[in-house]
Amino acid sequence: MSGDSDKREEGEITATPPPPPKRRRALAMEVGNDFALPTTTKQESALLARIHELEAELAAERRKRRDCERALEDIRRECRHPFVVPAIFDAVLAVSKLTNQLQK
């Protein structure tokens, strides 16, 4: 019986096997540990580089979208409480009056 318990104890103290390479790579990417990645093939390196390029493009597009949303909000606010358009209209009227006075 002590032989069986020795085998169980040996099985209990063994370390868990590391995750498969793909899962290890995914885990490393999640936590940003590029150094934890095993050596990669040229194709994998190219794919990782493309992923980084696409992430940079996505970040740029998100910044552009936020800028557009802010501009649209400014336009909506102007429509609710006009200021710029009436001010421009008043300026055009003033110039028109001056022009008419000069022509007389």
Beta strands, then each sheet from edge to edge (+ up, - down):
end
